[in-house]
Amino acid sequence: MQIFQNVQQFLQDCESAGKPAIIAIVGPTASGKTALSLDLAQKINGEIVSADSRQVYKYLDIGTDKIHESQRKGIKHHLIDIIEPNKEFTLADYKRMAIKVINDIHRRKKIPILCGGTGLYLNAIIENYQVPKVPPQYDLRQELARYYEQNGAEALHKLLEERDPQAAARIHPNNVTYVIRAIEINVAGGHTKQENKGEPDFEVLTIGIEWSREILYERINRRVENLMDSGLLNEVKALLMRGYDEKMPSMSSIGYQELIEFLRGNGTLDEAVEKIKQNTRNYCKRQSTWFRRYKNIHWVPGEELETYFSNNQ
Protein backbone atom coordinates (compact mmCIF):
# COMPACT_ATOMS: atom_id res chain seq x y z
CA MET A 1 0.00 0.00 0.00
CA GLN A 2 1.08 3.55 -0.70
CA ILE A 3 0.82 4.49 2.96
CA PHE A 4 3.70 2.16 3.85
CA GLN A 5 5.89 3.92 1.29
CA ASN A 6 4.86 7.27 2.77
CA VAL A 7 5.84 6.07 6.24
CA GLN A 8 9.26 4.88 5.11
CA GLN A 9 9.94 8.18 3.31
CA PHE A 10 8.80 10.14 6.36
CA LEU A 11 11.10 8.18 8.66
CA GLN A 12 14.06 8.64 6.29
CA ASP A 13 13.43 12.38 6.15
CA CYS A 14 13.23 12.63 9.95
CA GLU A 15 16.43 10.62 10.36
CA SER A 16 18.27 12.82 7.87
CA ALA A 17 17.06 15.94 9.67
CA GLY A 18 17.80 14.49 13.11
CA LYS A 19 14.21 14.95 14.26
CA PRO A 20 12.31 12.54 16.55
CA ALA A 21 9.49 10.86 14.65
CA ILE A 22 6.09 9.52 15.67
CA ILE A 23 3.50 7.70 13.59
CA ALA A 24 -0.09 8.35 14.74
CA ILE A 25 -2.92 6.04 13.69
CA VAL A 26 -6.34 7.56 14.29
CA GLY A 27 -9.93 6.87 13.43
CA PRO A 28 -13.32 6.14 14.95
CA THR A 29 -14.25 3.06 16.92
CA ALA A 30 -14.13 -0.22 14.96
CA SER A 31 -12.24 1.32 12.03
CA GLY A 32 -9.29 -1.10 12.20
CA LYS A 33 -6.62 0.92 14.00
CA THR A 34 -5.30 -2.02 16.03
CA ALA A 35 -4.66 -4.27 13.03
CA LEU A 36 -2.87 -1.51 11.14
CA SER A 37 -0.76 -0.53 14.15
CA LEU A 38 0.44 -4.13 14.64
CA ASP A 39 1.30 -4.59 10.99
CA LEU A 40 3.12 -1.28 10.79
CA ALA A 41 5.01 -1.90 14.04
CA GLN A 42 6.40 -5.13 12.60
CA LYS A 43 7.53 -3.34 9.44
CA ILE A 44 9.29 -0.36 11.07
CA ASN A 45 10.55 -1.78 14.39
CA GLY A 46 7.89 0.09 16.30
CA GLU A 47 6.20 -0.01 19.68
CA ILE A 48 2.59 0.97 20.26
CA VAL A 49 1.54 3.74 22.63
CA SER A 50 -2.17 3.58 23.39
CA ALA A 51 -4.22 6.76 23.11
CA ASP A 52 -7.41 5.30 24.56
CA SER A 53 -8.88 6.90 27.67
CA ARG A 54 -10.55 3.65 28.79
CA GLN A 55 -7.84 1.09 28.13
CA VAL A 56 -5.70 2.75 30.81
CA TYR A 57 -7.97 1.11 33.42
CA LYS A 58 -7.36 -2.36 34.77
CA TYR A 59 -10.13 -4.99 34.61
CA LEU A 60 -12.06 -3.13 31.87
CA ASP A 61 -10.95 -5.57 29.21
CA ILE A 62 -13.85 -6.74 27.08
CA GLY A 63 -15.82 -3.51 26.98
CA THR A 64 -12.76 -1.49 25.93
CA ASP A 65 -11.77 -4.17 23.40
CA LYS A 66 -8.20 -4.41 24.70
CA ILE A 67 -5.86 -6.45 22.59
CA HIS A 68 -4.87 -9.58 24.47
CA GLU A 69 -1.21 -10.31 25.11
CA SER A 70 -1.42 -13.37 22.87
CA GLN A 71 -2.56 -11.21 19.93
CA ARG A 72 0.19 -8.59 20.14
CA LYS A 73 2.62 -10.47 17.88
CA GLY A 74 5.51 -9.69 20.19
CA ILE A 75 5.00 -5.93 19.81
CA LYS A 76 5.37 -3.99 23.04
CA HIS A 77 2.29 -1.97 24.06
CA HIS A 78 2.30 0.95 26.47
CA LEU A 79 -0.27 2.79 28.63
CA ILE A 80 -2.70 -0.11 28.89
CA ASP A 81 -3.79 -1.42 32.32
CA ILE A 82 -1.89 1.24 34.25
CA ILE A 83 -4.47 2.43 36.79
CA GLU A 84 -7.18 1.07 39.08
CA PRO A 85 -10.76 1.82 37.98
CA ASN A 86 -11.44 3.91 41.10
CA LYS A 87 -8.55 6.31 40.50
CA GLU A 88 -8.72 9.65 38.70
CA PHE A 89 -6.64 9.84 35.54
CA THR A 90 -6.33 13.24 33.88
CA LEU A 91 -5.14 14.52 30.54
CA ALA A 92 -2.07 15.88 32.33
CA ASP A 93 -1.35 12.39 33.69
CA TYR A 94 -1.64 10.91 30.22
CA LYS A 95 0.59 13.49 28.57
CA ARG A 96 3.29 13.15 31.22
CA MET A 97 3.36 9.36 30.99
CA ALA A 98 3.10 9.26 27.19
CA ILE A 99 6.00 11.67 26.70
CA LYS A 100 8.14 9.59 29.06
CA VAL A 101 7.30 6.40 27.15
CA ILE A 102 7.88 8.01 23.74
CA ASN A 103 11.27 9.37 24.77
CA ASP A 104 12.27 5.94 26.07
CA ILE A 105 11.22 4.29 22.79
CA HIS A 106 13.33 6.81 20.88
CA ARG A 107 16.32 6.16 23.13
CA ARG A 108 16.07 2.48 22.25
CA LYS A 109 16.14 3.39 18.53
CA LYS A 110 12.58 2.27 17.89
CA ILE A 111 9.60 4.12 16.44
CA PRO A 112 6.63 5.12 18.64
CA ILE A 113 3.25 4.41 17.07
CA LEU A 114 0.53 6.42 18.78
CA CYS A 115 -2.73 4.56 18.28
CA GLY A 116 -6.22 5.26 19.59
CA GLY A 117 -9.48 7.10 19.28
CA THR A 118 -9.36 9.57 22.20
CA GLY A 119 -8.91 12.84 20.37
CA LEU A 120 -7.66 14.93 23.26
CA TYR A 121 -5.03 12.33 24.21
CA LEU A 122 -3.78 12.35 20.63
CA ASN A 123 -3.74 16.13 20.44
CA ALA A 124 -1.87 16.40 23.74
CA ILE A 125 1.06 14.71 21.99
CA ILE A 126 0.63 15.71 18.34
CA GLU A 127 -0.05 19.39 19.05
CA ASN A 128 1.73 19.57 22.41
CA TYR A 129 -1.31 20.72 24.37
CA GLN A 130 -0.33 22.83 27.34
CA VAL A 131 -2.68 21.25 29.84
CA PRO A 132 -4.13 23.93 32.13
CA LYS A 133 -2.75 23.68 35.65
CA VAL A 134 -6.06 24.43 37.32
CA PRO A 135 -6.29 23.23 40.94
CA PRO A 136 -9.50 21.54 42.06
CA GLN A 137 -12.37 23.96 42.64
CA TYR A 138 -14.19 22.03 45.34
CA ASP A 139 -17.06 24.46 45.87
CA LEU A 140 -17.74 24.53 42.14
CA ARG A 141 -17.53 20.74 41.98
CA GLN A 142 -20.14 20.40 44.70
CA GLU A 143 -22.39 22.91 42.97
CA LEU A 144 -22.11 21.07 39.65
CA ALA A 145 -22.65 17.72 41.36
CA ARG A 146 -25.89 19.05 42.87
CA TYR A 147 -26.93 20.37 39.45
CA TYR A 148 -26.32 16.91 38.00
CA GLU A 149 -28.36 15.21 40.73
CA GLN A 150 -31.27 17.59 40.13
CA ASN A 151 -31.19 17.88 36.34
CA GLY A 152 -29.37 14.85 34.98
CA ALA A 153 -26.31 14.16 32.86
CA GLU A 154 -27.63 15.68 29.62
CA ALA A 155 -28.37 19.02 31.28
CA LEU A 156 -24.90 19.09 32.85
CA HIS A 157 -23.33 18.27 29.50
CA LYS A 158 -25.30 21.17 27.96
CA LEU A 159 -23.57 23.54 30.39
CA LEU A 160 -20.21 22.33 29.11
CA GLU A 161 -21.33 22.60 25.50
CA GLU A 162 -22.25 26.25 26.04
CA ARG A 163 -18.80 27.01 27.49
CA ASP A 164 -16.53 24.70 25.53
CA PRO A 165 -18.17 23.02 22.51
CA GLN A 166 -14.95 21.23 21.54
CA ALA A 167 -14.59 19.59 24.94
CA ALA A 168 -18.30 18.73 24.93
CA ALA A 169 -17.89 16.99 21.57
CA ARG A 170 -15.17 14.80 23.05
CA ILE A 171 -16.71 13.90 26.42
CA HIS A 172 -19.73 11.61 26.63
CA PRO A 173 -22.59 13.02 28.76
CA ASN A 174 -22.48 9.94 31.00
CA ASN A 175 -18.89 10.71 31.95
CA VAL A 176 -20.06 13.11 34.63
CA THR A 177 -16.71 13.42 36.40
CA TYR A 178 -14.95 14.47 33.20
CA VAL A 179 -17.76 16.87 32.28
CA ILE A 180 -17.48 18.55 35.68
CA ARG A 181 -13.69 18.77 35.40
CA ALA A 182 -13.93 20.34 31.92
CA ILE A 183 -16.37 22.98 33.21
CA GLU A 184 -14.10 23.54 36.20
CA ILE A 185 -11.08 24.17 33.95
CA ASN A 186 -13.09 26.52 31.77
CA VAL A 187 -14.50 28.54 34.65
CA ALA A 188 -11.23 28.75 36.57
CA GLY A 189 -8.97 29.23 33.58
CA GLY A 190 -11.24 31.42 31.52
CA HIS A 191 -10.41 29.60 28.30
CA THR A 192 -11.03 26.44 26.34
CA LYS A 193 -8.55 23.63 26.09
CA GLN A 194 -8.16 24.25 22.38
CA GLU A 195 -6.37 27.54 23.02
CA ASN A 196 -3.43 25.91 24.80
CA LYS A 197 -1.07 24.59 22.15
CA GLY A 198 2.70 24.70 22.18
CA GLU A 199 5.34 24.02 19.57
CA PRO A 200 5.25 20.30 18.69
CA ASP A 201 7.98 18.20 20.30
CA PHE A 202 7.96 15.60 17.52
CA GLU A 203 7.59 15.22 13.79
CA VAL A 204 4.32 13.35 13.33
CA LEU A 205 2.88 11.47 10.37
CA THR A 206 -0.83 10.96 11.01
CA ILE A 207 -2.70 8.13 9.32
CA GLY A 208 -6.49 8.13 9.43
CA ILE A 209 -8.76 5.21 8.58
CA GLU A 210 -12.06 6.07 6.91
CA TRP A 211 -15.09 4.01 5.99
CA SER A 212 -18.45 4.87 4.55
CA ARG A 213 -20.87 5.54 7.38
CA GLU A 214 -23.05 2.54 6.48
CA ILE A 215 -20.17 0.05 6.57
CA LEU A 216 -18.67 1.55 9.72
CA TYR A 217 -22.01 1.24 11.50
CA GLU A 218 -22.23 -2.40 10.43
CA ARG A 219 -18.76 -2.98 11.86
CA ILE A 220 -19.78 -1.30 15.12
CA ASN A 221 -22.90 -3.45 15.42
CA ARG A 222 -20.88 -6.63 14.84
CA ARG A 223 -18.27 -5.53 17.33
CA VAL A 224 -20.88 -4.94 20.05
CA GLU A 225 -22.36 -8.37 19.42
CA ASN A 226 -18.88 -9.92 19.62
CA LEU A 227 -18.21 -8.13 22.93
CA MET A 228 -21.44 -9.50 24.35
CA ASP A 229 -20.55 -13.02 23.14
CA SER A 230 -17.14 -12.60 24.79
CA GLY A 231 -18.70 -12.00 28.20
CA LEU A 232 -19.16 -8.25 28.59
CA LEU A 233 -22.16 -8.67 30.88
CA ASN A 234 -20.17 -10.89 33.24
CA GLU A 235 -17.32 -8.39 33.20
CA VAL A 236 -19.70 -5.63 34.31
CA LYS A 237 -21.07 -7.85 37.07
CA ALA A 238 -17.54 -8.63 38.25
CA LEU A 239 -16.62 -4.94 38.40
CA LEU A 240 -19.70 -4.15 40.48
CA MET A 241 -18.92 -7.07 42.78
CA ARG A 242 -15.42 -5.66 43.27
CA GLY A 243 -17.11 -2.52 44.61
CA TYR A 244 -16.42 -0.16 41.73
CA ASP A 245 -19.10 2.51 41.77
CA GLU A 246 -21.07 3.10 38.58
CA LYS A 247 -20.40 6.87 38.87
CA MET A 248 -16.63 6.45 38.57
CA PRO A 249 -15.16 7.84 35.31
CA SER A 250 -13.99 4.37 34.32
CA MET A 251 -17.48 2.93 34.67
CA SER A 252 -19.07 5.65 32.55
CA SER A 253 -17.70 3.98 29.42
CA ILE A 254 -20.13 3.01 26.68
CA GLY A 255 -21.16 -0.59 27.22
CA TYR A 256 -20.78 -0.48 30.97
CA GLN A 257 -23.40 2.17 31.72
CA GLU A 258 -26.06 0.55 29.56
CA LEU A 259 -25.53 -2.88 31.12
CA ILE A 260 -25.50 -1.42 34.62
CA GLU A 261 -28.91 0.08 33.85
CA PHE A 262 -30.10 -3.37 32.75
CA LEU A 263 -28.76 -4.95 35.94
CA ARG A 264 -30.61 -2.28 37.93
CA GLY A 265 -33.84 -3.54 36.37
CA ASN A 266 -34.26 -0.83 33.74
CA GLY A 267 -35.19 -2.49 30.46
CA THR A 268 -34.33 -5.79 28.83
CA LEU A 269 -30.91 -7.07 27.83
CA ASP A 270 -31.78 -6.70 24.13
CA GLU A 271 -32.70 -3.07 24.75
CA ALA A 272 -29.41 -2.50 26.56
CA VAL A 273 -27.45 -3.99 23.67
CA GLU A 274 -29.28 -1.77 21.18
CA LYS A 275 -28.45 1.26 23.34
CA ILE A 276 -24.78 0.27 23.32
CA LYS A 277 -24.86 0.10 19.52
CA GLN A 278 -26.62 3.45 19.22
CA ASN A 279 -24.38 5.20 21.74
CA THR A 280 -21.28 3.78 20.04
CA ARG A 281 -22.51 5.03 16.67
CA ASN A 282 -23.11 8.48 18.16
CA TYR A 283 -19.63 8.49 19.67
CA CYS A 284 -18.25 7.43 16.31
CA LYS A 285 -19.83 10.52 14.72
CA ARG A 286 -18.10 12.76 17.25
CA GLN A 287 -14.78 11.02 16.67
CA SER A 288 -15.09 11.39 12.90
CA THR A 289 -15.86 15.09 13.25
CA TRP A 290 -12.86 15.53 15.53
CA PHE A 291 -10.39 13.80 13.21
CA ARG A 292 -11.70 15.61 10.14
CA ARG A 293 -10.20 18.79 11.61
CA TYR A 294 -6.69 17.35 11.51
CA LYS A 295 -4.33 18.97 9.04
CA ASN A 296 -2.03 16.97 6.74
CA ILE A 297 -3.65 13.67 7.64
CA HIS A 298 -3.10 10.69 5.31
CA TRP A 299 -6.47 9.03 4.89
CA VAL A 300 -6.57 5.32 4.06
CA PRO A 301 -9.86 3.78 2.84
CA GLY A 302 -10.98 0.99 5.12
CA GLU A 303 -11.81 -1.20 2.14
CA GLU A 304 -8.20 -0.89 0.96
CA LEU A 305 -6.96 -2.02 4.35
CA GLU A 306 -9.41 -4.91 4.38
CA THR A 307 -8.17 -6.10 0.99
CA TYR A 308 -4.55 -5.76 2.09
CA PHE A 309 -5.05 -7.87 5.22
CA SER A 310 -7.07 -10.46 3.29
CA ASN A 311 -4.18 -10.87 0.85
CA ASN A 312 -1.49 -10.99 3.53
CA GLN A 313 -2.86 -13.41 6.08
GULO-767448 format. One line per field, with one value per residue (C-alpha): residue in three letters; x, y, z. Coordinates in nm, 4 decimals, always signed. Layout:
residu c(Ala / ...) .
x c(X / ...) .
y c(Y / ...) .
z c(Z / ...) .
//
This chain:
residu c(Met / Gln / Ile / Phe / Gln / Asn / Val / Gln / Gln / Phe / Leu / Gln / Asp / Cys / Glu / Ser / Ala / Gly / Lys / Pro / Ala / Ile / Ile / Ala / Ile / Val / Gly / Pro / Thr / Ala / Ser / Gly / Lys / Thr / Ala / Leu / Ser / Leu / Asp / Leu / Ala / Gln / Lys / Ile / Asn / Gly / Glu / Ile / Val / Ser / Ala / Asp / Ser / Arg / Gln / Val / Tyr / Lys / Tyr / Leu / Asp / Ile / Gly / Thr / Asp / Lys / Ile / His / Glu / Ser / Gln / Arg / Lys / Gly / Ile / Lys / His / His / Leu / Ile / Asp / Ile / Ile / Glu / Pro / Asn / Lys / Glu / Phe / Thr / Leu / Ala / Asp / Tyr / Lys / Arg / Met / Ala / Ile / Lys / Val / Ile / Asn / Asp / Ile / His / Arg / Arg / Lys / Lys / Ile / Pro / Ile / Leu / Cys / Gly / Gly / Thr / Gly / Leu / Tyr / Leu / Asn / Ala / Ile / Ile / Glu / Asn / Tyr / Gln / Val / Pro / Lys / Val / Pro / Pro / Gln / Tyr / Asp / Leu / Arg / Gln / Glu / Leu / Ala / Arg / Tyr / Tyr / Glu / Gln / Asn / Gly / Ala / Glu / Ala / Leu / His / Lys / Leu / Leu / Glu / Glu / Arg / Asp / Pro / Gln / Ala / Ala / Ala / Arg / Ile / His / Pro / Asn / Asn / Val / Thr / Tyr / Val / Ile / Arg / Ala / Ile / Glu / Ile / Asn / Val / Ala / Gly / Gly / His / Thr / Lys / Gln / Glu / Asn / Lys / Gly / Glu / Pro / Asp / Phe / Glu / Val / Leu / Thr / Ile / Gly / Ile / Glu / Trp / Ser / Arg / Glu / Ile / Leu / Tyr / Glu / Arg / Ile / Asn / Arg / Arg / Val / Glu / Asn / Leu / Met / Asp / Ser / Gly / Leu / Leu / Asn / Glu / Val / Lys / Ala / Leu / Leu / Met / Arg / Gly / Tyr / Asp / Glu / Lys / Met / Pro / Ser / Met / Ser / Ser / Ile / Gly / Tyr / Gln / Glu / Leu / Ile / Glu / Phe / Leu / Arg / Gly / Asn / Gly / Thr / Leu / Asp / Glu / Ala / Val / Glu / Lys / Ile / Lys / Gln / Asn / Thr / Arg / Asn / Tyr / Cys / Lys / Arg / Gln / Ser / Thr / Trp / Phe / Arg / Arg / Tyr / Lys / Asn / Ile / His / Trp / Val / Pro / Gly / Glu / Glu / Leu / Glu / Thr / Tyr / Phe / Ser / Asn / Asn / Gln) .
x c(+0.0000 / +0.1078 / +0.0816 / +0.3701 / +0.5887 / +0.4857 / +0.5841 / +0.9255 / +0.9941 / +0.8800 / +1.1104 / +1.4055 / +1.3427 / +1.3232 / +1.6430 / +1.8266 / +1.7065 / +1.7804 / +1.4210 / +1.2314 / +0.9486 / +0.6093 / +0.3503 / -0.0091 / -0.2916 / -0.6339 / -0.9934 / -1.3319 / -1.4251 / -1.4129 / -1.2241 / -0.9293 / -0.6618 / -0.5301 / -0.4661 / -0.2870 / -0.0758 / +0.0437 / +0.1295 / +0.3124 / +0.5013 / +0.6400 / +0.7527 / +0.9295 / +1.0549 / +0.7890 / +0.6200 / +0.2586 / +0.1540 / -0.2173 / -0.4220 / -0.7414 / -0.8881 / -1.0553 / -0.7845 / -0.5703 / -0.7967 / -0.7358 / -1.0127 / -1.2063 / -1.0950 / -1.3846 / -1.5822 / -1.2765 / -1.1768 / -0.8200 / -0.5858 / -0.4871 / -0.1209 / -0.1420 / -0.2557 / +0.0195 / +0.2616 / +0.5506 / +0.4995 / +0.5370 / +0.2289 / +0.2304 / -0.0267 / -0.2703 / -0.3786 / -0.1890 / -0.4468 / -0.7181 / -1.0762 / -1.1444 / -0.8554 / -0.8716 / -0.6643 / -0.6329 / -0.5140 / -0.2074 / -0.1351 / -0.1640 / +0.0592 / +0.3290 / +0.3355 / +0.3099 / +0.6005 / +0.8143 / +0.7303 / +0.7880 / +1.1272 / +1.2265 / +1.1223 / +1.3330 / +1.6319 / +1.6074 / +1.6139 / +1.2582 / +0.9598 / +0.6627 / +0.3246 / +0.0529 / -0.2729 / -0.6225 / -0.9476 / -0.9357 / -0.8906 / -0.7658 / -0.5028 / -0.3779 / -0.3745 / -0.1869 / +0.1062 / +0.0627 / -0.0045 / +0.1729 / -0.1306 / -0.0327 / -0.2680 / -0.4125 / -0.2754 / -0.6063 / -0.6285 / -0.9504 / -1.2365 / -1.4189 / -1.7062 / -1.7744 / -1.7534 / -2.0139 / -2.2391 / -2.2105 / -2.2653 / -2.5885 / -2.6926 / -2.6319 / -2.8356 / -3.1270 / -3.1193 / -2.9374 / -2.6311 / -2.7633 / -2.8365 / -2.4896 / -2.3326 / -2.5298 / -2.3566 / -2.0206 / -2.1334 / -2.2250 / -1.8802 / -1.6530 / -1.8168 / -1.4946 / -1.4591 / -1.8295 / -1.7891 / -1.5170 / -1.6715 / -1.9733 / -2.2587 / -2.2483 / -1.8886 / -2.0058 / -1.6705 / -1.4950 / -1.7760 / -1.7481 / -1.3692 / -1.3930 / -1.6367 / -1.4100 / -1.1084 / -1.3087 / -1.4503 / -1.1230 / -0.8971 / -1.1236 / -1.0410 / -1.1035 / -0.8551 / -0.8163 / -0.6366 / -0.3427 / -0.1068 / +0.2698 / +0.5342 / +0.5246 / +0.7976 / +0.7961 / +0.7593 / +0.4318 / +0.2882 / -0.0829 / -0.2701 / -0.6493 / -0.8756 / -1.2059 / -1.5093 / -1.8454 / -2.0871 / -2.3050 / -2.0170 / -1.8672 / -2.2010 / -2.2234 / -1.8755 / -1.9782 / -2.2904 / -2.0879 / -1.8270 / -2.0881 / -2.2362 / -1.8881 / -1.8213 / -2.1441 / -2.0553 / -1.7139 / -1.8700 / -1.9157 / -2.2156 / -2.0172 / -1.7321 / -1.9697 / -2.1073 / -1.7536 / -1.6620 / -1.9697 / -1.8919 / -1.5423 / -1.7105 / -1.6420 / -1.9104 / -2.1065 / -2.0403 / -1.6631 / -1.5157 / -1.3988 / -1.7481 / -1.9067 / -1.7703 / -2.0126 / -2.1155 / -2.0776 / -2.3401 / -2.6060 / -2.5526 / -2.5500 / -2.8913 / -3.0105 / -2.8755 / -3.0612 / -3.3845 / -3.4261 / -3.5188 / -3.4327 / -3.0912 / -3.1781 / -3.2701 / -2.9412 / -2.7449 / -2.9282 / -2.8451 / -2.4777 / -2.4856 / -2.6621 / -2.4376 / -2.1284 / -2.2507 / -2.3115 / -1.9627 / -1.8246 / -1.9832 / -1.8103 / -1.4776 / -1.5095 / -1.5859 / -1.2855 / -1.0389 / -1.1698 / -1.0203 / -0.6688 / -0.4331 / -0.2033 / -0.3649 / -0.3096 / -0.6471 / -0.6575 / -0.9860 / -1.0980 / -1.1813 / -0.8199 / -0.6958 / -0.9409 / -0.8168 / -0.4548 / -0.5054 / -0.7067 / -0.4183 / -0.1489 / -0.2860) .
y c(+0.0000 / +0.3546 / +0.4490 / +0.2165 / +0.3922 / +0.7266 / +0.6070 / +0.4885 / +0.8178 / +1.0143 / +0.8183 / +0.8636 / +1.2385 / +1.2628 / +1.0619 / +1.2822 / +1.5938 / +1.4487 / +1.4949 / +1.2544 / +1.0860 / +0.9519 / +0.7698 / +0.8351 / +0.6038 / +0.7564 / +0.6874 / +0.6140 / +0.3064 / -0.0217 / +0.1320 / -0.1102 / +0.0919 / -0.2024 / -0.4274 / -0.1513 / -0.0531 / -0.4133 / -0.4594 / -0.1277 / -0.1900 / -0.5126 / -0.3336 / -0.0361 / -0.1784 / +0.0092 / -0.0013 / +0.0974 / +0.3745 / +0.3577 / +0.6759 / +0.5302 / +0.6897 / +0.3654 / +0.1092 / +0.2751 / +0.1112 / -0.2356 / -0.4985 / -0.3125 / -0.5574 / -0.6743 / -0.3511 / -0.1493 / -0.4167 / -0.4410 / -0.6452 / -0.9584 / -1.0305 / -1.3373 / -1.1209 / -0.8589 / -1.0467 / -0.9688 / -0.5929 / -0.3993 / -0.1973 / +0.0949 / +0.2795 / -0.0109 / -0.1424 / +0.1239 / +0.2432 / +0.1075 / +0.1816 / +0.3911 / +0.6309 / +0.9645 / +0.9843 / +1.3238 / +1.4517 / +1.5885 / +1.2390 / +1.0909 / +1.3485 / +1.3151 / +0.9360 / +0.9257 / +1.1673 / +0.9595 / +0.6400 / +0.8011 / +0.9372 / +0.5935 / +0.4293 / +0.6805 / +0.6156 / +0.2477 / +0.3385 / +0.2270 / +0.4116 / +0.5123 / +0.4412 / +0.6420 / +0.4556 / +0.5259 / +0.7104 / +0.9566 / +1.2840 / +1.4926 / +1.2331 / +1.2348 / +1.6135 / +1.6396 / +1.4715 / +1.5706 / +1.9393 / +1.9567 / +2.0719 / +2.2834 / +2.1254 / +2.3934 / +2.3683 / +2.4426 / +2.3228 / +2.1536 / +2.3962 / +2.2027 / +2.4463 / +2.4531 / +2.0738 / +2.0403 / +2.2910 / +2.1072 / +1.7723 / +1.9049 / +2.0372 / +1.6910 / +1.5210 / +1.7594 / +1.7879 / +1.4847 / +1.4160 / +1.5675 / +1.9017 / +1.9092 / +1.8273 / +2.1166 / +2.3540 / +2.2335 / +2.2601 / +2.6253 / +2.7013 / +2.4700 / +2.3015 / +2.1231 / +1.9593 / +1.8728 / +1.6987 / +1.4803 / +1.3905 / +1.1611 / +1.3022 / +0.9936 / +1.0714 / +1.3112 / +1.3424 / +1.4473 / +1.6865 / +1.8551 / +1.8771 / +2.0341 / +2.2976 / +2.3536 / +2.4174 / +2.6518 / +2.8540 / +2.8754 / +2.9228 / +3.1423 / +2.9600 / +2.6436 / +2.3631 / +2.4252 / +2.7539 / +2.5912 / +2.4591 / +2.4696 / +2.4024 / +2.0297 / +1.8201 / +1.5603 / +1.5218 / +1.3350 / +1.1467 / +1.0965 / +0.8129 / +0.8129 / +0.5210 / +0.6072 / +0.4009 / +0.4873 / +0.5537 / +0.2541 / +0.0052 / +0.1546 / +0.1238 / -0.2399 / -0.2980 / -0.1305 / -0.3452 / -0.6632 / -0.5530 / -0.4938 / -0.8374 / -0.9924 / -0.8130 / -0.9503 / -1.3017 / -1.2604 / -1.1998 / -0.8250 / -0.8672 / -1.0889 / -0.8388 / -0.5628 / -0.7853 / -0.8632 / -0.4936 / -0.4148 / -0.7074 / -0.5657 / -0.2522 / -0.0156 / +0.2510 / +0.3098 / +0.6869 / +0.6453 / +0.7843 / +0.4369 / +0.2930 / +0.5651 / +0.3983 / +0.3008 / -0.0591 / -0.0478 / +0.2174 / +0.0546 / -0.2884 / -0.1422 / +0.0080 / -0.3365 / -0.4947 / -0.2284 / -0.3540 / -0.0833 / -0.2494 / -0.5792 / -0.7075 / -0.6703 / -0.3069 / -0.2497 / -0.3989 / -0.1774 / +0.1256 / +0.0266 / +0.0101 / +0.3451 / +0.5202 / +0.3784 / +0.5031 / +0.8479 / +0.8485 / +0.7431 / +1.0517 / +1.2762 / +1.1025 / +1.1391 / +1.5095 / +1.5531 / +1.3795 / +1.5605 / +1.8787 / +1.7347 / +1.8967 / +1.6971 / +1.3668 / +1.0695 / +0.9029 / +0.5318 / +0.3778 / +0.0985 / -0.1202 / -0.0888 / -0.2022 / -0.4915 / -0.6096 / -0.5756 / -0.7872 / -1.0465 / -1.0868 / -1.0994 / -1.3408) .
z c(+0.0000 / -0.0698 / +0.2962 / +0.3846 / +0.1288 / +0.2774 / +0.6239 / +0.5107 / +0.3314 / +0.6357 / +0.8663 / +0.6294 / +0.6149 / +0.9946 / +1.0358 / +0.7865 / +0.9672 / +1.3109 / +1.4255 / +1.6555 / +1.4652 / +1.5670 / +1.3590 / +1.4737 / +1.3690 / +1.4285 / +1.3426 / +1.4955 / +1.6924 / +1.4963 / +1.2034 / +1.2205 / +1.4001 / +1.6033 / +1.3033 / +1.1144 / +1.4149 / +1.4637 / +1.0986 / +1.0793 / +1.4043 / +1.2603 / +0.9441 / +1.1067 / +1.4390 / +1.6299 / +1.9679 / +2.0262 / +2.2629 / +2.3388 / +2.3114 / +2.4561 / +2.7673 / +2.8788 / +2.8128 / +3.0809 / +3.3417 / +3.4766 / +3.4608 / +3.1873 / +2.9209 / +2.7078 / +2.6975 / +2.5934 / +2.3397 / +2.4697 / +2.2588 / +2.4475 / +2.5111 / +2.2871 / +1.9932 / +2.0137 / +1.7876 / +2.0189 / +1.9810 / +2.3044 / +2.4059 / +2.6467 / +2.8634 / +2.8888 / +3.2316 / +3.4250 / +3.6789 / +3.9083 / +3.7982 / +4.1104 / +4.0502 / +3.8699 / +3.5535 / +3.3878 / +3.0542 / +3.2326 / +3.3687 / +3.0221 / +2.8567 / +3.1223 / +3.0988 / +2.7187 / +2.6699 / +2.9058 / +2.7146 / +2.3736 / +2.4768 / +2.6071 / +2.2788 / +2.0876 / +2.3127 / +2.2247 / +1.8527 / +1.7894 / +1.6444 / +1.8644 / +1.7065 / +1.8784 / +1.8277 / +1.9589 / +1.9283 / +2.2198 / +2.0372 / +2.3259 / +2.4211 / +2.0630 / +2.0443 / +2.3737 / +2.1990 / +1.8337 / +1.9052 / +2.2407 / +2.4372 / +2.7338 / +2.9838 / +3.2134 / +3.5649 / +3.7325 / +4.0942 / +4.2056 / +4.2643 / +4.5342 / +4.5870 / +4.2144 / +4.1977 / +4.4699 / +4.2967 / +3.9647 / +4.1361 / +4.2867 / +3.9454 / +3.8002 / +4.0729 / +4.0133 / +3.6345 / +3.4977 / +3.2857 / +2.9622 / +3.1284 / +3.2851 / +2.9503 / +2.7963 / +3.0390 / +2.9112 / +2.5496 / +2.6042 / +2.7493 / +2.5532 / +2.2505 / +2.1541 / +2.4945 / +2.4928 / +2.1567 / +2.3054 / +2.6418 / +2.6634 / +2.8756 / +3.0999 / +3.1953 / +3.4634 / +3.6400 / +3.3195 / +3.2283 / +3.5682 / +3.5396 / +3.1922 / +3.3208 / +3.6199 / +3.3947 / +3.1767 / +3.4653 / +3.6571 / +3.3577 / +3.1518 / +2.8300 / +2.6345 / +2.6094 / +2.2376 / +2.3022 / +2.4796 / +2.2151 / +2.2182 / +1.9574 / +1.8686 / +2.0302 / +1.7524 / +1.3793 / +1.3325 / +1.0371 / +1.1014 / +0.9323 / +0.9434 / +0.8575 / +0.6911 / +0.5988 / +0.4548 / +0.7385 / +0.6476 / +0.6567 / +0.9719 / +1.1500 / +1.0427 / +1.1861 / +1.5118 / +1.5421 / +1.4839 / +1.7328 / +2.0052 / +1.9419 / +1.9624 / +2.2927 / +2.4348 / +2.3136 / +2.4791 / +2.8198 / +2.8587 / +3.0883 / +3.3241 / +3.3199 / +3.4311 / +3.7074 / +3.8254 / +3.8400 / +4.0477 / +4.2783 / +4.3273 / +4.4614 / +4.1731 / +4.1772 / +3.8582 / +3.8866 / +3.8567 / +3.5311 / +3.4316 / +3.4672 / +3.2551 / +2.9416 / +2.6684 / +2.7220 / +3.0973 / +3.1722 / +2.9558 / +3.1116 / +3.4615 / +3.3846 / +3.2748 / +3.5945 / +3.7931 / +3.6371 / +3.3741 / +3.0456 / +2.8830 / +2.7827 / +2.4130 / +2.4753 / +2.6559 / +2.3668 / +2.1185 / +2.3340 / +2.3316 / +1.9519 / +1.9225 / +2.1738 / +2.0042 / +1.6668 / +1.8161 / +1.9672 / +1.6310 / +1.4725 / +1.7248 / +1.6669 / +1.2904 / +1.3248 / +1.5533 / +1.3215 / +1.0142 / +1.1607 / +1.1514 / +0.9038 / +0.6744 / +0.7640 / +0.5312 / +0.4886 / +0.4062 / +0.2843 / +0.5124 / +0.2136 / +0.0964 / +0.4347 / +0.4381 / +0.0987 / +0.2093 / +0.5217 / +0.3294 / +0.0854 / +0.3527 / +0.6077) .
//
